[in-house]
């Protein structure tokens, strides 16, 4: 894949269509953080409204981490960090050491890439979860679900329960990762769920959300998604639908880690 930075506006629509995690949104531009994991099929290019991505056909040379780093360092510190985290998350320890050696040889000090890896856009989905110990049954685990169905593919956009609703748009995995999902996220909200990575026709979801926003007075929108890069598509779809509907709402984004912790967006009770 080749990215024309002069055309890329940072919309992020290509990110959910890169299941390998080779593309990330960094410093307002789509970046190819690892040639090693790009399969070259071009699924991401079809989602780019600016035509900034294209597939280049060439004779494939053996992968050379040194040559990759020559390209990576030109894109800035954040892209270097993302590349290092990407190699570590995929278990490419030999290549990781080559990359670190390159940085030392070129006197480039990148000391905090590992510590920032959990939040800054690596591939956390490839790490083992280590949930906190739970001493006993969790209190207050009653269901807060207010309507059915909840899968966006099945939802009727004209359903009355959307009138005056506080809407929770959630990626499928959030409820499984977040132990307090019903108590902390769902209570008092109308829920729709989908998967921005595995569901087939996301354009249909944009149209359905657009119709929901047009047909009803939505009081608030909360977006709940996982920390993994592909899940950012949840937020992208909601924003596209809001743009098409012409409604002026400021969605609140909640990001949930693969261990269940909430990184951002949720105000602790009592504050």
Secondary structure by P-SEA (a helix, b strand, c coil): ccccccccccccccccccccccccccccccccccccccccccccccccccccbbbbbcccccccaaaaaaaaaaacaaaaaaaaaaaaaacaaaaaaaaaaaaaaaccccccccccccccccccccccccccccccccccccccccccccccccccccccccccccccccccccccccccccccccccbbbbbbbccccccaaaaaaaaaaaaaaccccbbbbbbccccccaaaaaaaaaaaaaaccbbbbbbbbbccccccccccccccc
